[in-house]
Amino acid sequence: MKIVIRVLIALAVLGGVIAVTWWAAGTSSPRTPEPVTAKGPSRTVAPGNLPELPGAAPSLPATAPGLPPGAPTASGAAPAAGGMNPEVFSERLHNILVNDAISHEQAATTLLDMLPAANVEQQVELSQHASNLLPDEMYGRIKNLLLDPTVHSDVKEVWYSDMLNRDPQLNVPLLGAIAKQKDNPFQQEAIDTLSIILNPEISDNPALIDVEVERHLKELREQEAEAAGAAPPAPQPAPRQ
């Protein structure tokens, strides 16, 4: 009999708990989600619906012989020790790469402008994306990245590999400059490449490198001029009837 009474009491208590829970659920309001705050500063829109990109456009100094105008003003500086905050870096990189309102040239310029604030790993990632977007006409910006001794060899490797696939009028002068740098990690590779392209006897002799590079560039210019000025073939006379 005592067991039955205990069971009835337990059931009564359980029923009371269920009733209170049901009443509370029916009267409480749903949780209002907290507003999402944007990370970083808002992006203003410039005339022509072109978003204003972070970082000021660098001034372009005088060009080196055989290279188009432009060289990075700050990208050759030693990288920041810690680099950018990983989340901020990923967000900025993503926003640049998916932004259809800017050209490839503008995206590449913005990526290059981020290099001074980035650590080595971030510089490598920025360089990989920028190299896919940078046209030959802007390749003069890359000279410092290949020649500045403070730029990490991992970053140089990205641009060295990209440079080899560029137009000879761009990569031959750069190969010549690298071949004359005894502290450049790619000096010997540049010499070996020039020995195939220019002269098997070439070495790290600066005078010989300059002579051979200029000779090759002159040949390329003459070939272009000849191709541009080539007269169309003369029409053949019609056969006699």
C-alpha positions in Angstrom: 0.0 0.0 0.0 2.8 2.4 0.8 4.4 1.7 -2.6 1.2 2.7 -4.3 0.9 5.9 -2.4 4.6 6.8 -3.2 4.0 6.2 -6.9 0.9 8.4 -6.9 2.8 11.2 -5.2 5.6 11.0 -7.8 3.1 11.1 -10.6 1.5 14.2 -9.1 4.8 16.0 -8.8 5.8 15.1 -12.3 2.5 16.4 -13.6 3.0 19.6 -11.8 6.4 20.1 -13.3 5.1 19.5 -16.8 2.3 21.9 -16.4 4.6 24.7 -15.1 7.0 24.1 -18.0 4.2 24.2 -20.6 2.8 27.5 -19.2 6.3 29.1 -19.1 7.0 28.1 -22.7 3.7 29.5 -23.9 4.1 32.9 -22.3 7.8 33.6 -23.0 8.8 35.6 -26.1 11.4 34.3 -28.6 15.0 35.6 -28.2 15.8 38.6 -30.4 19.1 38.0 -32.2 21.8 40.5 -31.4 22.6 42.9 -34.3 25.7 41.9 -36.3 28.3 44.6 -36.3 30.5 45.0 -39.4 34.1 44.2 -39.1 36.4 47.0 -39.9 35.5 50.4 -41.4 32.7 50.8 -43.9 33.5 51.0 -47.6 32.5 54.2 -49.3 31.5 54.3 -52.9 33.5 56.5 -55.2 32.0 58.1 -58.3 31.2 55.7 -61.0 30.1 53.0 -58.5 33.7 52.0 -58.0 34.3 51.0 -54.3 37.1 52.9 -52.6 39.8 50.3 -51.9 41.9 50.3 -48.8 45.4 51.7 -49.1 46.5 54.7 -51.1 47.8 54.2 -54.6 51.6 54.5 -54.5 53.5 56.9 -56.7 55.4 55.3 -59.5 59.1 56.1 -59.7 61.3 56.1 -62.7 61.4 52.9 -64.7 64.5 50.7 -65.1 65.8 50.0 -68.7 63.7 47.4 -70.4 60.9 47.5 -67.8 57.5 49.3 -67.9 56.8 52.2 -65.6 56.2 51.5 -61.9 58.0 49.9 -59.0 56.6 49.3 -55.5 57.5 52.2 -53.1 57.0 50.2 -49.9 56.5 46.6 -50.9 60.2 46.0 -50.7 60.4 46.9 -47.0 61.0 44.3 -44.4 57.6 42.6 -43.5 55.9 43.3 -40.2 56.9 40.7 -37.6 53.5 39.5 -36.7 51.7 40.5 -39.9 48.0 41.3 -40.1 45.4 39.8 -37.9 44.5 36.5 -39.6 40.8 37.2 -39.6 41.2 40.8 -40.9 43.7 39.5 -43.5 41.3 36.8 -44.8 38.4 39.2 -44.9 40.3 41.9 -46.8 41.7 39.3 -49.3 38.3 37.8 -49.9 36.7 41.2 -50.4 39.3 42.1 -53.0 39.1 38.8 -54.9 35.3 38.7 -55.2 34.8 42.4 -56.0 33.5 42.5 -59.6 33.4 46.3 -59.5 37.2 46.6 -59.9 39.5 45.5 -62.6 42.2 42.9 -62.4 44.8 45.7 -62.4 43.2 47.5 -59.5 42.9 44.2 -57.5 46.5 43.4 -58.1 47.6 46.9 -57.1 45.6 46.6 -53.8 47.1 43.2 -53.1 50.6 44.6 -53.6 49.8 47.6 -51.3 49.0 45.1 -48.5 52.5 43.5 -48.6 54.3 45.8 -46.2 51.8 45.1 -43.4 51.9 41.3 -43.9 54.1 38.6 -42.6 56.0 36.2 -44.9 53.2 33.6 -45.1 50.7 36.3 -45.9 53.0 37.9 -48.4 53.3 34.6 -50.2 49.6 34.3 -50.5 49.1 37.9 -51.6 51.9 37.4 -54.2 50.3 34.3 -55.6 47.0 36.0 -56.2 48.6 39.3 -57.4 50.8 37.4 -59.9 47.6 35.9 -61.5 46.1 39.4 -61.9 49.0 41.6 -62.8 49.4 42.4 -66.5 52.7 42.8 -68.2 52.2 46.5 -68.5 52.4 46.9 -64.7 55.3 44.4 -64.2 57.8 47.1 -63.4 56.2 47.1 -59.9 57.8 43.7 -59.2 61.4 44.7 -59.7 62.0 45.5 -56.1 60.3 42.3 -54.9 62.9 40.3 -56.9 65.9 42.5 -56.1 65.5 43.8 -52.6 67.6 41.7 -50.2 65.0 42.3 -47.4 62.3 40.4 -49.2 62.0 36.8 -48.1 63.1 34.1 -50.5 59.7 32.5 -50.3 58.1 35.7 -51.7 60.9 36.0 -54.3 60.2 32.4 -55.4 56.6 33.2 -56.3 57.6 36.2 -58.4 60.6 34.5 -59.9 58.5 31.6 -61.2 55.9 34.1 -62.5 58.5 36.2 -64.2 59.9 33.3 -66.2 56.5 33.0 -67.9 56.3 36.7 -68.9 57.3 38.4 -72.1 61.1 38.2 -72.8 61.3 41.9 -72.9 60.3 41.8 -69.3 62.0 38.8 -67.9 65.4 39.1 -69.7 66.3 42.4 -68.0 65.1 41.1 -64.6 67.1 37.9 -65.1 70.2 40.0 -65.9 69.7 42.1 -62.7 69.3 39.0 -60.6 72.3 37.3 -62.2 74.4 40.3 -61.0 73.3 40.0 -57.3 75.6 37.7 -55.4 73.2 37.7 -52.4 70.1 36.8 -54.4 69.0 33.2 -53.7 68.1 32.9 -57.4 71.4 34.3 -58.8 72.7 30.9 -60.1 69.3 30.0 -61.6 69.2 33.3 -63.4 72.7 32.8 -64.8 71.8 29.3 -65.9 68.7 30.6 -67.7 70.6 33.4 -69.4 73.2 31.0 -70.6 70.5 29.1 -72.4 68.7 32.2 -73.8 71.7 34.5 -74.5 75.2 33.0 -74.4 76.5 29.7 -73.0 79.6 31.6 -71.8 77.7 34.0 -69.6 78.6 34.2 -66.0 78.1 36.7 -63.1 80.3 39.2 -64.9 78.2 42.4 -64.8 79.7 43.9 -68.0 79.1 40.7 -70.0 75.5 40.4 -68.7 74.7 43.9 -69.6 76.1 43.5 -73.1 74.3 40.3 -73.8 71.0 41.5 -72.3 71.1 44.7 -74.4 72.0 42.7 -77.5 69.0 40.4 -77.0 66.6 43.2 -76.3 67.8 45.0 -79.5 67.2 41.8 -81.5 63.7 41.5 -80.0 62.9 45.1 -80.9 64.2 44.6 -84.5 62.1 41.5 -84.9 59.0 43.4 -83.7 59.7 46.3 -86.0 60.2 43.9 -89.0 57.0 42.1 -88.2 55.0 45.3 -87.8 56.5 46.8 -91.0 56.3 43.7 -93.2 54.5 44.5 -96.4 51.6 42.2 -97.4 52.4 39.7 -100.2 52.0 41.1 -103.6 48.9 39.8 -105.4 49.6 37.1 -108.0 48.5 37.9 -111.6 45.5 36.2 -112.8 46.2 33.3 -115.1 45.6 33.9 -118.8 42.5 32.6 -120.3 
